[in-house]
Structures are given as C-alpha cells and as structure tokens.
C-alpha cells in the first residue's frame, strides 16, 4: 500500500466536514512541506473517520478533565503545565485526543485551540475506508510498526511494554 498516493486533505479547507467519510477507516497525518508521515490512526466508531477527525482531533473543546485517565506525566508534562481550566470547578484539562496530546508533547503546544491551530498550520491528512474493524486494527498496528510515525507515542509505549 502506497499511502503517499492517497488524496491530500487540507484541514483548513472550509469543506473539511464534507471531505471526511463517516465510514470506518484508517487515516494518516503528514507534515506539510516534507510529506513526512507523522501519525496513523483509525476511525472505527459509530461516526467512523468523521467522528475521530472532525469531532475529536479538530474540535478544540475535546478536552480531558479527569486527573488520571490517559495521562502520562512525562509525555503530557507541557500540557499539564499549561492546562485549560474549567470555569465551574477549576479542574485542569489537557487534550483528550492521543494525536493532539502527542502534538502538544513533541512541539510544546498548549491544549485545545493551540494544538488544533498547530495541526491546521503544519499537517494535512489522507485516509482509506475499511469497514472490517478487525482488519482495520491489524492494519493500523502493522503500519505503525513498519513506518514508525513520530507522533504514535501511545502505540510505541504499548508495544515496548509488551516486549518486557
């Protein structure tokens, strides 16, 4: 599979919501200018790719306020140091999306609008549709292992934890 030949989608496009499928699939974030593969993910829920990309990665209010879920003190250090504060109770929040947390960690970007803006300025995406969820997850795991994208930090940690 040659993922570099897939259609490029600019996350700044005013038509973005209409360009992303609601079917299941695997998506790829690339760096603008270099075309370096930065992240691989899947959209396998009810809203498919649309739910993952539009409702999570590109929605600045997709924030995690719970203190322990999905947090890694080292990886999330910058965002934890510059959190979003929830007005009603003062809870601290960081990006809930693993992709956005990885962006924040790698490039020292504040959560919420900060990571969304960084993604829009620096990345573009491509995707393929694949309805079989089991094949989708296997393909994602294999591609991450083979291509080693910089921002797939959570998957790298899971793989290295299983090796020991």
N, C-alpha and C positions, 0 to 999 in steps of 0.2 A: 504494500500500500504506500503510495507516494502522497503524503499529506501536504506537501508543498504545492501540489497542483489543485488543491481544493479552492473553491471560491473564497476570496478575501472579503471580510465584512468589517467595515469601519464602525466602531462603537459610537462614533459621533454622528452617524447618519440619522437624520430626522425620521427615517423609515425603519430604524432598528427593530422596533417591536413587530414589524411586519416581515422582517427578513429572517427571524428566528422561528424555527419549526416548533410546534407543540408535540411533535413525536419524540420518542426516545432516541438517544444518540450519544455520540462521543464528540467533544469539542476540543479545540486546540487554540491557545492564545500564543501569538507570535509577537516579537518585538518589531516595531515599525523601523524601517531603515535597514536592519540587519537580517530580518526574517528568521531570527533565532527562535526556536521553539522554547517557550517559557513555562507552559503549564498544559496539562492534559486532564480533562475531567469528563464526567458523564452527567447526562440529564435523563434520569430513569424514573422519575416520579410521575404523578398524575399529569402535570403540565409539561413533562418532557424537557427538552432543551430550553424552551422558553422559560419554564419555571426556574431552572438553575441560572441561566444567564441574565434574564431580564429581572426576575423577582428577587434574586439574591445578589449576584455579582454587580449589577448595575443600579441597584436600589440602595442609596446611601443610608437609609434608615434600617437596613438589615444588620442590626447590632445585637450582640450577646451581652446581657447584663448579669447573668449568673456568674458567681465568682470562680467556679471550678470547671464547668463544662467546656471541654475542648481547649483548655488553656495550657500552654506550655510556658513556664516562667521565663525561660531563656529566649525562645522564639518570639514570644509576644511582649518582650520587655519594653520595646519602644512604644507600642500602643498602650500598654498598661501605664506607662509613664505619662502619656498624653491621651487619656481616655475621654470619651464622651460622657458627660454627667447627666443622668436622668433627673429632670427637674422635680418630679413628685417625691422622690425618696433619696436623691443623692447617690444612687448606685452608679458604679463605674461600668462603662461599656467599651468593648472593642469590636472589631469586625467579626461577624458570625461566619462569614464565608471563609473557608480554608484558603481559597485563592487570594482573597483580599488580605487575610492575615499574613500570608506569605509575602505579598507585595509590601505590606507595611513593615515586616521584619527585614526583608532584603534591602529595601530602599529608604528606611526610616521615614515612613509616611504615616501621618495621623489617620485614625479610623474614620469611617463614614465618607463624607464628601471628599476628603483628602485622597483616599485610595481610589474612589470612583474616578475622580479627575485624573489621577496619575494613569490609570488604566486607559482612559479615553485618549490621553495625550501620547501614550507610549506603546500601546498594543493594538493589534487587530485580531480577529478570530476567524476560524473556519470550523466546519463541523460536517459529520456524516450521520445519517439516520440509521439506526439499527434497533429494531423492535425487540429482539430476543435479549431479555435482561441478563441472562446468564452469560451469553456470548459477549455482550457489551462489557460486563465487569471483567471477564477474562481478557478481552482485547485491551481494555484500559490498563490493567495490571501489566500485561506483556509490553505494551508500548512505553509505559513509564520505565519499566526495567531496561528495555532496549535503548530508548532515546534519552533517558536521564534528564528531563527538563529541570531547570534551575529551581523553579518555584513549587515543585511537587514534594514539599518538605514532609508533609504528613505521611505520604506513601513511603518515602525513604526511611522514615523512623519506624514504621510498621515492619518493613522488610528487614531492617537491621536488627530490630528487637526479636524477630523470629529466628535469626541466624545464631543467636547465643543462647 
